[in-house]
């Protein structure tokens, strides 16, 4: 039987991963790893390619729509 994986990131008191809150980074972007159903990944990847975007750009677009943020919003 498979055992659940132990998270490798430490979290602060607010529950945010330290890996996502690197205050020494000059980049406004965060890098993360996610696990996604293969069919969902293929659908998003296909849409990104057909729109001339990379998957990161497409995922950001989808997430911004989901949380109702405009491209100009700094969160």
mmJSON file of the N, C-alpha and C atoms, coordinates in Angstrom:
{"data_MODEL":{"atom_site":{
"group_PDB":["ATOM","ATOM","ATOM","ATOM","ATOM","ATOM","ATOM","ATOM","ATOM","ATOM","ATOM","ATOM","ATOM","ATOM","ATOM","ATOM","ATOM","ATOM","ATOM","ATOM","ATOM","ATOM","ATOM","ATOM","ATOM","ATOM","ATOM","ATOM","ATOM","ATOM","ATOM","ATOM","ATOM","ATOM","ATOM","ATOM","ATOM","ATOM","ATOM","ATOM","ATOM","ATOM","ATOM","ATOM","ATOM","ATOM","ATOM","ATOM","ATOM","ATOM","ATOM","ATOM","ATOM","ATOM","ATOM","ATOM","ATOM","ATOM","ATOM","ATOM","ATOM","ATOM","ATOM","ATOM","ATOM","ATOM","ATOM","ATOM","ATOM","ATOM","ATOM","ATOM","ATOM","ATOM","ATOM","ATOM","ATOM","ATOM","ATOM","ATOM","ATOM","ATOM","ATOM","ATOM","ATOM","ATOM","ATOM","ATOM","ATOM","ATOM","ATOM","ATOM","ATOM","ATOM","ATOM","ATOM","ATOM","ATOM","ATOM","ATOM","ATOM","ATOM","ATOM","ATOM","ATOM","ATOM","ATOM","ATOM","ATOM","ATOM","ATOM","ATOM","ATOM","ATOM","ATOM","ATOM","ATOM","ATOM","ATOM","ATOM","ATOM","ATOM","ATOM","ATOM","ATOM","ATOM","ATOM","ATOM","ATOM","ATOM","ATOM","ATOM","ATOM","ATOM","ATOM","ATOM","ATOM","ATOM","ATOM","ATOM","ATOM","ATOM","ATOM","ATOM","ATOM","ATOM","ATOM","ATOM","ATOM","ATOM","ATOM","ATOM","ATOM","ATOM","ATOM","ATOM","ATOM","ATOM","ATOM","ATOM","ATOM","ATOM","ATOM","ATOM","ATOM","ATOM","ATOM","ATOM","ATOM","ATOM","ATOM","ATOM","ATOM","ATOM","ATOM","ATOM","ATOM","ATOM","ATOM","ATOM","ATOM","ATOM","ATOM","ATOM","ATOM","ATOM","ATOM","ATOM","ATOM","ATOM","ATOM","ATOM","ATOM","ATOM","ATOM","ATOM","ATOM","ATOM","ATOM","ATOM","ATOM","ATOM","ATOM","ATOM","ATOM","ATOM","ATOM","ATOM","ATOM","ATOM","ATOM","ATOM","ATOM","ATOM","ATOM","ATOM","ATOM","ATOM","ATOM","ATOM","ATOM","ATOM","ATOM","ATOM","ATOM"],
"id":[1,2,3,4,5,6,7,8,9,10,11,12,13,14,15,16,17,18,19,20,21,22,23,24,25,26,27,28,29,30,31,32,33,34,35,36,37,38,39,40,41,42,43,44,45,46,47,48,49,50,51,52,53,54,55,56,57,58,59,60,61,62,63,64,65,66,67,68,69,70,71,72,73,74,75,76,77,78,79,80,81,82,83,84,85,86,87,88,89,90,91,92,93,94,95,96,97,98,99,100,101,102,103,104,105,106,107,108,109,110,111,112,113,114,115,116,117,118,119,120,121,122,123,124,125,126,127,128,129,130,131,132,133,134,135,136,137,138,139,140,141,142,143,144,145,146,147,148,149,150,151,152,153,154,155,156,157,158,159,160,161,162,163,164,165,166,167,168,169,170,171,172,173,174,175,176,177,178,179,180,181,182,183,184,185,186,187,188,189,190,191,192,193,194,195,196,197,198,199,200,201,202,203,204,205,206,207,208,209,210,211,212,213,214,215,216,217,218,219,220,221,222,223,224,225],
"type_symbol":["N","C","C","N","C","C","N","C","C","N","C","C","N","C","C","N","C","C","N","C","C","N","C","C","N","C","C","N","C","C","N","C","C","N","C","C","N","C","C","N","C","C","N","C","C","N","C","C","N","C","C","N","C","C","N","C","C","N","C","C","N","C","C","N","C","C","N","C","C","N","C","C","N","C","C","N","C","C","N","C","C","N","C","C","N","C","C","N","C","C","N","C","C","N","C","C","N","C","C","N","C","C","N","C","C","N","C","C","N","C","C","N","C","C","N","C","C","N","C","C","N","C","C","N","C","C","N","C","C","N","C","C","N","C","C","N","C","C","N","C","C","N","C","C","N","C","C","N","C","C","N","C","C","N","C","C","N","C","C","N","C","C","N","C","C","N","C","C","N","C","C","N","C","C","N","C","C","N","C","C","N","C","C","N","C","C","N","C","C","N","C","C","N","C","C","N","C","C","N","C","C","N","C","C","N","C","C","N","C","C","N","C","C","N","C","C","N","C","C","N","C","C","N","C","C"],
"label_atom_id":["N","CA","C","N","CA","C","N","CA","C","N","CA","C","N","CA","C","N","CA","C","N","CA","C","N","CA","C","N","CA","C","N","CA","C","N","CA","C","N","CA","C","N","CA","C","N","CA","C","N","CA","C","N","CA","C","N","CA","C","N","CA","C","N","CA","C","N","CA","C","N","CA","C","N","CA","C","N","CA","C","N","CA","C","N","CA","C","N","CA","C","N","CA","C","N","CA","C","N","CA","C","N","CA","C","N","CA","C","N","CA","C","N","CA","C","N","CA","C","N","CA","C","N","CA","C","N","CA","C","N","CA","C","N","CA","C","N","CA","C","N","CA","C","N","CA","C","N","CA","C","N","CA","C","N","CA","C","N","CA","C","N","CA","C","N","CA","C","N","CA","C","N","CA","C","N","CA","C","N","CA","C","N","CA","C","N","CA","C","N","CA","C","N","CA","C","N","CA","C","N","CA","C","N","CA","C","N","CA","C","N","CA","C","N","CA","C","N","CA","C","N","CA","C","N","CA","C","N","CA","C","N","CA","C","N","CA","C","N","CA","C","N","CA","C","N","CA","C","N","CA","C","N","CA","C","N","CA","C","N","CA","C"],
"label_alt_id":[null,null,null,null,null,null,null,null,null,null,null,null,null,null,null,null,null,null,null,null,null,null,null,null,null,null,null,null,null,null,null,null,null,null,null,null,null,null,null,null,null,null,null,null,null,null,null,null,null,null,null,null,null,null,null,null,null,null,null,null,null,null,null,null,null,null,null,null,null,null,null,null,null,null,null,null,null,null,null,null,null,null,null,null,null,null,null,null,null,null,null,null,null,null,null,null,null,null,null,null,null,null,null,null,null,null,null,null,null,null,null,null,null,null,null,null,null,null,null,null,null,null,null,null,null,null,null,null,null,null,null,null,null,null,null,null,null,null,null,null,null,null,null,null,null,null,null,null,null,null,null,null,null,null,null,null,null,null,null,null,null,null,null,null,null,null,null,null,null,null,null,null,null,null,null,null,null,null,null,null,null,null,null,null,null,null,null,null,null,null,null,null,null,null,null,null,null,null,null,null,null,null,null,null,null,null,null,null,null,null,null,null,null,null,null,null,null,null,null,null,null,null,null,null,null],
"label_comp_id":["UNK","UNK","UNK","UNK","UNK","UNK","UNK","UNK","UNK","UNK","UNK","UNK","UNK","UNK","UNK","UNK","UNK","UNK","UNK","UNK","UNK","UNK","UNK","UNK","UNK","UNK","UNK","UNK","UNK","UNK","UNK","UNK","UNK","UNK","UNK","UNK","UNK","UNK","UNK","UNK","UNK","UNK","UNK","UNK","UNK","UNK","UNK","UNK","UNK","UNK","UNK","UNK","UNK","UNK","UNK","UNK","UNK","UNK","UNK","UNK","UNK","UNK","UNK","UNK","UNK","UNK","UNK","UNK","UNK","UNK","UNK","UNK","UNK","UNK","UNK","UNK","UNK","UNK","UNK","UNK","UNK","UNK","UNK","UNK","UNK","UNK","UNK","UNK","UNK","UNK","UNK","UNK","UNK","UNK","UNK","UNK","UNK","UNK","UNK","UNK","UNK","UNK","UNK","UNK","UNK","UNK","UNK","UNK","UNK","UNK","UNK","UNK","UNK","UNK","UNK","UNK","UNK","UNK","UNK","UNK","UNK","UNK","UNK","UNK","UNK","UNK","UNK","UNK","UNK","UNK","UNK","UNK","UNK","UNK","UNK","UNK","UNK","UNK","UNK","UNK","UNK","UNK","UNK","UNK","UNK","UNK","UNK","UNK","UNK","UNK","UNK","UNK","UNK","UNK","UNK","UNK","UNK","UNK","UNK","UNK","UNK","UNK","UNK","UNK","UNK","UNK","UNK","UNK","UNK","UNK","UNK","UNK","UNK","UNK","UNK","UNK","UNK","UNK","UNK","UNK","UNK","UNK","UNK","UNK","UNK","UNK","UNK","UNK","UNK","UNK","UNK","UNK","UNK","UNK","UNK","UNK","UNK","UNK","UNK","UNK","UNK","UNK","UNK","UNK","UNK","UNK","UNK","UNK","UNK","UNK","UNK","UNK","UNK","UNK","UNK","UNK","UNK","UNK","UNK","UNK","UNK","UNK","UNK","UNK","UNK"],
"label_asym_id":["A","A","A","A","A","A","A","A","A","A","A","A","A","A","A","A","A","A","A","A","A","A","A","A","A","A","A","A","A","A","A","A","A","A","A","A","A","A","A","A","A","A","A","A","A","A","A","A","A","A","A","A","A","A","A","A","A","A","A","A","A","A","A","A","A","A","A","A","A","A","A","A","A","A","A","A","A","A","A","A","A","A","A","A","A","A","A","A","A","A","A","A","A","A","A","A","A","A","A","A","A","A","A","A","A","A","A","A","A","A","A","A","A","A","A","A","A","A","A","A","A","A","A","A","A","A","A","A","A","A","A","A","A","A","A","A","A","A","A","A","A","A","A","A","A","A","A","A","A","A","A","A","A","A","A","A","A","A","A","A","A","A","A","A","A","A","A","A","A","A","A","A","A","A","A","A","A","A","A","A","A","A","A","A","A","A","A","A","A","A","A","A","A","A","A","A","A","A","A","A","A","A","A","A","A","A","A","A","A","A","A","A","A","A","A","A","A","A","A","A","A","A","A","A","A"],
"label_entity_id":["1","1","1","1","1","1","1","1","1","1","1","1","1","1","1","1","1","1","1","1","1","1","1","1","1","1","1","1","1","1","1","1","1","1","1","1","1","1","1","1","1","1","1","1","1","1","1","1","1","1","1","1","1","1","1","1","1","1","1","1","1","1","1","1","1","1","1","1","1","1","1","1","1","1","1","1","1","1","1","1","1","1","1","1","1","1","1","1","1","1","1","1","1","1","1","1","1","1","1","1","1","1","1","1","1","1","1","1","1","1","1","1","1","1","1","1","1","1","1","1","1","1","1","1","1","1","1","1","1","1","1","1","1","1","1","1","1","1","1","1","1","1","1","1","1","1","1","1","1","1","1","1","1","1","1","1","1","1","1","1","1","1","1","1","1","1","1","1","1","1","1","1","1","1","1","1","1","1","1","1","1","1","1","1","1","1","1","1","1","1","1","1","1","1","1","1","1","1","1","1","1","1","1","1","1","1","1","1","1","1","1","1","1","1","1","1","1","1","1","1","1","1","1","1","1"],
"label_seq_id":[1,1,1,2,2,2,3,3,3,4,4,4,5,5,5,6,6,6,7,7,7,8,8,8,9,9,9,10,10,10,11,11,11,12,12,12,13,13,13,14,14,14,15,15,15,16,16,16,17,17,17,18,18,18,19,19,19,20,20,20,21,21,21,22,22,22,23,23,23,24,24,24,25,25,25,26,26,26,27,27,27,28,28,28,29,29,29,30,30,30,31,31,31,32,32,32,33,33,33,34,34,34,35,35,35,36,36,36,37,37,37,38,38,38,39,39,39,40,40,40,41,41,41,42,42,42,43,43,43,44,44,44,45,45,45,46,46,46,47,47,47,48,48,48,49,49,49,50,50,50,51,51,51,52,52,52,53,53,53,54,54,54,55,55,55,56,56,56,57,57,57,58,58,58,59,59,59,60,60,60,61,61,61,62,62,62,63,63,63,64,64,64,65,65,65,66,66,66,67,67,67,68,68,68,69,69,69,70,70,70,71,71,71,72,72,72,73,73,73,74,74,74,75,75,75],
"pdbx_PDB_ins_code":[null,null,null,null,null,null,null,null,null,null,null,null,null,null,null,null,null,null,null,null,null,null,null,null,null,null,null,null,null,null,null,null,null,null,null,null,null,null,null,null,null,null,null,null,null,null,null,null,null,null,null,null,null,null,null,null,null,null,null,null,null,null,null,null,null,null,null,null,null,null,null,null,null,null,null,null,null,null,null,null,null,null,null,null,null,null,null,null,null,null,null,null,null,null,null,null,null,null,null,null,null,null,null,null,null,null,null,null,null,null,null,null,null,null,null,null,null,null,null,null,null,null,null,null,null,null,null,null,null,null,null,null,null,null,null,null,null,null,null,null,null,null,null,null,null,null,null,null,null,null,null,null,null,null,null,null,null,null,null,null,null,null,null,null,null,null,null,null,null,null,null,null,null,null,null,null,null,null,null,null,null,null,null,null,null,null,null,null,null,null,null,null,null,null,null,null,null,null,null,null,null,null,null,null,null,null,null,null,null,null,null,null,null,null,null,null,null,null,null,null,null,null,null,null,null],
"Cartn_x":[0.846,0.0,0.886,0.479,1.232,1.044,2.121,2.075,1.972,1.248,1.175,2.562,2.823,4.105,4.12,5.271,5.443,5.808,5.132,5.475,6.93,7.569,8.967,9.157,8.104,8.208,7.78,8.412,8.005,6.978,6.044,5.037,5.205,4.841,4.872,3.55,3.362,2.143,0.886,1.025,-0.141,-0.445,0.381,0.138,0.733,1.507,2.117,3.447,3.693,4.951,6.097,7.179,8.351,8.925,8.784,9.299,8.58,7.348,6.571,6.697,7.389,7.469,8.914,9.755,11.167,11.313,11.571,11.657,12.945,13.903,15.144,15.008,13.904,13.691,13.211,13.753,13.305,12.146,11.823,10.77,9.386,8.422,7.047,6.321,6.988,6.383,6.798,5.977,6.284,6.387,7.301,7.453,6.891,6.106,5.523,5.389,5.107,4.862,3.461,2.704,1.35,1.178,0.213,-0.172,-1.567,-1.687,-2.927,-3.29,-4.553,-5.039,-4.484,-3.997,-3.348,-4.262,-5.535,-6.464,-6.655,-6.718,-6.837,-5.586,-4.403,-3.14,-3.115,-3.516,-3.52,-4.462,-5.612,-6.582,-6.001,-5.442,-4.87,-3.684,-2.84,-1.668,-2.099,-3.111,-3.618,-4.182,-4.932,-5.48,-4.363,-3.348,-2.219,-1.53,-1.239,-0.558,-1.403,-2.695,-3.554,-3.678,-3.44,-3.501,-2.121,-1.083,0.273,0.872,0.434,0.923,1.649,2.447,2.987,2.015,2.215,1.276,1.22,2.347,2.351,1.463,1.564,0.721,-0.752,-1.08,-2.477,-3.002,-2.192,-2.625,-2.833,-1.944,-2.127,-3.424,-3.701,-4.953,-6.16,-6.135,-7.24,-7.391,-6.279,-6.335,-6.814,-6.365,-6.825,-8.336,-8.839,-10.283,-11.01,-10.454,-11.09,-11.164,-10.079,-10.084,-10.476,-10.895,-11.413,-10.392,-9.148,-8.11,-7.866,-7.663,-7.254,-5.747,-5.226,-3.777,-3.062,-3.712,-3.08,-3.088,-3.856,-3.952,-2.683,-2.144,-1.028,-1.6,-1.421,-1.97,-0.872],
"Cartn_y":[-1.181,0.0,1.237,2.27,3.513,4.311,4.917,5.779,7.233,8.076,9.489,10.119,11.054,11.739,12.792,12.973,13.996,15.303,16.404,17.676,18.039,18.645,19.006,20.485,21.283,22.713,22.99,23.956,24.425,25.533,25.655,26.705,27.678,28.94,29.921,29.882,30.8,30.8,31.056,31.707,31.985,30.824,29.766,28.611,28.727,29.787,29.956,29.227,28.563,27.858,28.85,28.566,29.422,29.471,28.407,28.375,29.387,29.719,30.651,32.09,32.319,33.66,34.086,33.744,34.093,35.599,36.28,37.728,38.225,37.342,37.741,37.741,37.27,37.187,38.529,38.927,40.158,39.897,38.644,38.277,38.403,38.942,39.008,37.669,36.678,35.37,34.381,33.371,32.277,30.997,30.148,28.845,27.806,26.874,25.84,24.546,23.479,22.181,21.741,21.263,20.783,19.406,18.671,17.408,17.6,17.282,17.514,16.246,15.965,14.855,14.996,13.913,13.931,14.498,14.156,14.661,16.176,16.674,18.122,18.816,18.25,18.833,18.902,17.824,17.802,18.861,19.036,20.038,21.446,21.756,23.093,23.319,22.32,22.421,22.637,21.896,22.055,23.438,23.962,25.313,26.344,26.16,27.095,27.118,25.952,25.859,26.501,26.226,26.775,28.294,28.851,30.304,30.952,30.155,30.693,31.08,30.409,30.687,29.463,29.663,28.493,28.108,26.954,26.445,27.364,27.925,28.84,30.05,30.62,31.768,31.391,30.222,29.776,29.506,28.848,28.579,29.87,30.847,32.13,32.8,32.745,33.301,32.621,31.3,30.538,30.883,30.95,31.274,32.701,33.642,35.033,35.134,34.428,34.415,33.797,32.724,32.022,32.904,33.622,34.477,35.911,36.143,37.435,38.554,38.334,39.352,39.804,41.094,41.615,41.484,41.565,41.489,42.617,43.758,44.908,44.808,43.887,43.752,43.135,43.747,43.175,42.577,41.274,40.616,40.269],
"Cartn_z":[0.0,0.0,0.0,-0.751,-0.815,0.46,0.903,2.081,1.633,2.366,1.999,2.087,1.175,1.194,2.284,2.878,3.89,3.193,3.517,2.893,3.171,2.178,2.337,2.635,2.617,2.892,4.328,4.931,6.245,6.052,6.976,6.891,8.034,7.784,8.851,9.607,10.546,11.36,10.554,9.404,8.559,7.632,7.678,6.838,5.446,5.176,3.857,3.821,2.724,2.538,2.483,3.202,3.146,1.747,0.988,-0.374,-1.261,-0.919,-1.728,-1.242,-0.137,0.428,0.598,-0.35,-0.3,-0.433,0.673,0.666,0.028,-0.237,-0.888,-2.401,-2.91,-4.356,-4.894,-6.043,-6.701,-7.651,-7.872,-8.806,-8.172,-8.924,-8.412,-8.571,-9.133,-9.382,-8.3,-8.076,-7.17,-7.965,-7.567,-8.209,-7.243,-7.785,-6.946,-7.74,-7.036,-7.656,-7.261,-8.247,-7.985,-8.615,-8.128,-8.741,-9.326,-10.625,-11.35,-12.115,-12.185,-12.994,-14.409,-14.965,-16.274,-17.363,-17.334,-18.348,-18.213,-16.99,-16.771,-17.309,-16.99,-17.459,-18.99,-19.643,-21.112,-21.687,-21.056,-21.519,-21.388,-20.233,-20.012,-20.941,-21.069,-21.943,-23.4,-23.845,-25.197,-25.446,-24.481,-24.616,-24.659,-23.814,-23.801,-25.159,-25.695,-26.991,-28.091,-28.095,-29.149,-29.05,-27.855,-27.658,-27.747,-28.035,-28.132,-26.796,-25.729,-24.378,-23.852,-22.785,-22.108,-20.987,-20.41,-19.401,-18.186,-17.778,-16.624,-16.876,-18.071,-18.414,-18.392,-18.939,-18.981,-17.569,-16.741,-15.369,-14.588,-14.787,-14.1,-14.552,-15.846,-16.37,-15.719,-15.659,-15.057,-13.58,-12.857,-11.429,-11.189,-12.005,-11.852,-12.075,-13.08,-13.307,-12.11,-11.572,-10.456,-9.205,-8.922,-7.72,-8.032,-9.277,-9.716,-9.559,-10.05,-10.066,-11.482,-11.681,-12.972,-13.091,-14.32,-14.518,-13.795,-13.607,-12.963,-11.44,-10.874,-9.416,-8.854,-7.822,-7.073,-5.807,-5.655,-4.461,-3.509],
"occupancy":[1.0,1.0,1.0,1.0,1.0,1.0,1.0,1.0,1.0,1.0,1.0,1.0,1.0,1.0,1.0,1.0,1.0,1.0,1.0,1.0,1.0,1.0,1.0,1.0,1.0,1.0,1.0,1.0,1.0,1.0,1.0,1.0,1.0,1.0,1.0,1.0,1.0,1.0,1.0,1.0,1.0,1.0,1.0,1.0,1.0,1.0,1.0,1.0,1.0,1.0,1.0,1.0,1.0,1.0,1.0,1.0,1.0,1.0,1.0,1.0,1.0,1.0,1.0,1.0,1.0,1.0,1.0,1.0,1.0,1.0,1.0,1.0,1.0,1.0,1.0,1.0,1.0,1.0,1.0,1.0,1.0,1.0,1.0,1.0,1.0,1.0,1.0,1.0,1.0,1.0,1.0,1.0,1.0,1.0,1.0,1.0,1.0,1.0,1.0,1.0,1.0,1.0,1.0,1.0,1.0,1.0,1.0,1.0,1.0,1.0,1.0,1.0,1.0,1.0,1.0,1.0,1.0,1.0,1.0,1.0,1.0,1.0,1.0,1.0,1.0,1.0,1.0,1.0,1.0,1.0,1.0,1.0,1.0,1.0,1.0,1.0,1.0,1.0,1.0,1.0,1.0,1.0,1.0,1.0,1.0,1.0,1.0,1.0,1.0,1.0,1.0,1.0,1.0,1.0,1.0,1.0,1.0,1.0,1.0,1.0,1.0,1.0,1.0,1.0,1.0,1.0,1.0,1.0,1.0,1.0,1.0,1.0,1.0,1.0,1.0,1.0,1.0,1.0,1.0,1.0,1.0,1.0,1.0,1.0,1.0,1.0,1.0,1.0,1.0,1.0,1.0,1.0,1.0,1.0,1.0,1.0,1.0,1.0,1.0,1.0,1.0,1.0,1.0,1.0,1.0,1.0,1.0,1.0,1.0,1.0,1.0,1.0,1.0,1.0,1.0,1.0,1.0,1.0,1.0,1.0,1.0,1.0,1.0,1.0,1.0],
"B_iso_or_equiv":[0.0,0.0,0.0,0.0,0.0,0.0,0.0,0.0,0.0,0.0,0.0,0.0,0.0,0.0,0.0,0.0,0.0,0.0,0.0,0.0,0.0,0.0,0.0,0.0,0.0,0.0,0.0,0.0,0.0,0.0,0.0,0.0,0.0,0.0,0.0,0.0,0.0,0.0,0.0,0.0,0.0,0.0,0.0,0.0,0.0,0.0,0.0,0.0,0.0,0.0,0.0,0.0,0.0,0.0,0.0,0.0,0.0,0.0,0.0,0.0,0.0,0.0,0.0,0.0,0.0,0.0,0.0,0.0,0.0,0.0,0.0,0.0,0.0,0.0,0.0,0.0,0.0,0.0,0.0,0.0,0.0,0.0,0.0,0.0,0.0,0.0,0.0,0.0,0.0,0.0,0.0,0.0,0.0,0.0,0.0,0.0,0.0,0.0,0.0,0.0,0.0,0.0,0.0,0.0,0.0,0.0,0.0,0.0,0.0,0.0,0.0,0.0,0.0,0.0,0.0,0.0,0.0,0.0,0.0,0.0,0.0,0.0,0.0,0.0,0.0,0.0,0.0,0.0,0.0,0.0,0.0,0.0,0.0,0.0,0.0,0.0,0.0,0.0,0.0,0.0,0.0,0.0,0.0,0.0,0.0,0.0,0.0,0.0,0.0,0.0,0.0,0.0,0.0,0.0,0.0,0.0,0.0,0.0,0.0,0.0,0.0,0.0,0.0,0.0,0.0,0.0,0.0,0.0,0.0,0.0,0.0,0.0,0.0,0.0,0.0,0.0,0.0,0.0,0.0,0.0,0.0,0.0,0.0,0.0,0.0,0.0,0.0,0.0,0.0,0.0,0.0,0.0,0.0,0.0,0.0,0.0,0.0,0.0,0.0,0.0,0.0,0.0,0.0,0.0,0.0,0.0,0.0,0.0,0.0,0.0,0.0,0.0,0.0,0.0,0.0,0.0,0.0,0.0,0.0,0.0,0.0,0.0,0.0,0.0,0.0],
"pdbx_formal_charge":[null,null,null,null,null,null,null,null,null,null,null,null,null,null,null,null,null,null,null,null,null,null,null,null,null,null,null,null,null,null,null,null,null,null,null,null,null,null,null,null,null,null,null,null,null,null,null,null,null,null,null,null,null,null,null,null,null,null,null,null,null,null,null,null,null,null,null,null,null,null,null,null,null,null,null,null,null,null,null,null,null,null,null,null,null,null,null,null,null,null,null,null,null,null,null,null,null,null,null,null,null,null,null,null,null,null,null,null,null,null,null,null,null,null,null,null,null,null,null,null,null,null,null,null,null,null,null,null,null,null,null,null,null,null,null,null,null,null,null,null,null,null,null,null,null,null,null,null,null,null,null,null,null,null,null,null,null,null,null,null,null,null,null,null,null,null,null,null,null,null,null,null,null,null,null,null,null,null,null,null,null,null,null,null,null,null,null,null,null,null,null,null,null,null,null,null,null,null,null,null,null,null,null,null,null,null,null,null,null,null,null,null,null,null,null,null,null,null,null,null,null,null,null,null,null],
"auth_seq_id":[1,1,1,2,2,2,3,3,3,4,4,4,5,5,5,6,6,6,7,7,7,8,8,8,9,9,9,10,10,10,11,11,11,12,12,12,13,13,13,14,14,14,15,15,15,16,16,16,17,17,17,18,18,18,19,19,19,20,20,20,21,21,21,22,22,22,23,23,23,24,24,24,25,25,25,26,26,26,27,27,27,28,28,28,29,29,29,30,30,30,31,31,31,32,32,32,33,33,33,34,34,34,35,35,35,36,36,36,37,37,37,38,38,38,39,39,39,40,40,40,41,41,41,42,42,42,43,43,43,44,44,44,45,45,45,46,46,46,47,47,47,48,48,48,49,49,49,50,50,50,51,51,51,52,52,52,53,53,53,54,54,54,55,55,55,56,56,56,57,57,57,58,58,58,59,59,59,60,60,60,61,61,61,62,62,62,63,63,63,64,64,64,65,65,65,66,66,66,67,67,67,68,68,68,69,69,69,70,70,70,71,71,71,72,72,72,73,73,73,74,74,74,75,75,75],
"auth_comp_id":["UNK","UNK","UNK","UNK","UNK","UNK","UNK","UNK","UNK","UNK","UNK","UNK","UNK","UNK","UNK","UNK","UNK","UNK","UNK","UNK","UNK","UNK","UNK","UNK","UNK","UNK","UNK","UNK","UNK","UNK","UNK","UNK","UNK","UNK","UNK","UNK","UNK","UNK","UNK","UNK","UNK","UNK","UNK","UNK","UNK","UNK","UNK","UNK","UNK","UNK","UNK","UNK","UNK","UNK","UNK","UNK","UNK","UNK","UNK","UNK","UNK","UNK","UNK","UNK","UNK","UNK","UNK","UNK","UNK","UNK","UNK","UNK","UNK","UNK","UNK","UNK","UNK","UNK","UNK","UNK","UNK","UNK","UNK","UNK","UNK","UNK","UNK","UNK","UNK","UNK","UNK","UNK","UNK","UNK","UNK","UNK","UNK","UNK","UNK","UNK","UNK","UNK","UNK","UNK","UNK","UNK","UNK","UNK","UNK","UNK","UNK","UNK","UNK","UNK","UNK","UNK","UNK","UNK","UNK","UNK","UNK","UNK","UNK","UNK","UNK","UNK","UNK","UNK","UNK","UNK","UNK","UNK","UNK","UNK","UNK","UNK","UNK","UNK","UNK","UNK","UNK","UNK","UNK","UNK","UNK","UNK","UNK","UNK","UNK","UNK","UNK","UNK","UNK","UNK","UNK","UNK","UNK","UNK","UNK","UNK","UNK","UNK","UNK","UNK","UNK","UNK","UNK","UNK","UNK","UNK","UNK","UNK","UNK","UNK","UNK","UNK","UNK","UNK","UNK","UNK","UNK","UNK","UNK","UNK","UNK","UNK","UNK","UNK","UNK","UNK","UNK","UNK","UNK","UNK","UNK","UNK","UNK","UNK","UNK","UNK","UNK","UNK","UNK","UNK","UNK","UNK","UNK","UNK","UNK","UNK","UNK","UNK","UNK","UNK","UNK","UNK","UNK","UNK","UNK","UNK","UNK","UNK","UNK","UNK","UNK"],
"auth_asym_id":["A","A","A","A","A","A","A","A","A","A","A","A","A","A","A","A","A","A","A","A","A","A","A","A","A","A","A","A","A","A","A","A","A","A","A","A","A","A","A","A","A","A","A","A","A","A","A","A","A","A","A","A","A","A","A","A","A","A","A","A","A","A","A","A","A","A","A","A","A","A","A","A","A","A","A","A","A","A","A","A","A","A","A","A","A","A","A","A","A","A","A","A","A","A","A","A","A","A","A","A","A","A","A","A","A","A","A","A","A","A","A","A","A","A","A","A","A","A","A","A","A","A","A","A","A","A","A","A","A","A","A","A","A","A","A","A","A","A","A","A","A","A","A","A","A","A","A","A","A","A","A","A","A","A","A","A","A","A","A","A","A","A","A","A","A","A","A","A","A","A","A","A","A","A","A","A","A","A","A","A","A","A","A","A","A","A","A","A","A","A","A","A","A","A","A","A","A","A","A","A","A","A","A","A","A","A","A","A","A","A","A","A","A","A","A","A","A","A","A","A","A","A","A","A","A"],
"auth_atom_id":["N","CA","C","N","CA","C","N","CA","C","N","CA","C","N","CA","C","N","CA","C","N","CA","C","N","CA","C","N","CA","C","N","CA","C","N","CA","C","N","CA","C","N","CA","C","N","CA","C","N","CA","C","N","CA","C","N","CA","C","N","CA","C","N","CA","C","N","CA","C","N","CA","C","N","CA","C","N","CA","C","N","CA","C","N","CA","C","N","CA","C","N","CA","C","N","CA","C","N","CA","C","N","CA","C","N","CA","C","N","CA","C","N","CA","C","N","CA","C","N","CA","C","N","CA","C","N","CA","C","N","CA","C","N","CA","C","N","CA","C","N","CA","C","N","CA","C","N","CA","C","N","CA","C","N","CA","C","N","CA","C","N","CA","C","N","CA","C","N","CA","C","N","CA","C","N","CA","C","N","CA","C","N","CA","C","N","CA","C","N","CA","C","N","CA","C","N","CA","C","N","CA","C","N","CA","C","N","CA","C","N","CA","C","N","CA","C","N","CA","C","N","CA","C","N","CA","C","N","CA","C","N","CA","C","N","CA","C","N","CA","C","N","CA","C","N","CA","C","N","CA","C","N","CA","C","N","CA","C","N","CA","C"],
"pdbx_PDB_model_num":[1,1,1,1,1,1,1,1,1,1,1,1,1,1,1,1,1,1,1,1,1,1,1,1,1,1,1,1,1,1,1,1,1,1,1,1,1,1,1,1,1,1,1,1,1,1,1,1,1,1,1,1,1,1,1,1,1,1,1,1,1,1,1,1,1,1,1,1,1,1,1,1,1,1,1,1,1,1,1,1,1,1,1,1,1,1,1,1,1,1,1,1,1,1,1,1,1,1,1,1,1,1,1,1,1,1,1,1,1,1,1,1,1,1,1,1,1,1,1,1,1,1,1,1,1,1,1,1,1,1,1,1,1,1,1,1,1,1,1,1,1,1,1,1,1,1,1,1,1,1,1,1,1,1,1,1,1,1,1,1,1,1,1,1,1,1,1,1,1,1,1,1,1,1,1,1,1,1,1,1,1,1,1,1,1,1,1,1,1,1,1,1,1,1,1,1,1,1,1,1,1,1,1,1,1,1,1,1,1,1,1,1,1,1,1,1,1,1,1,1,1,1,1,1,1]
}}}
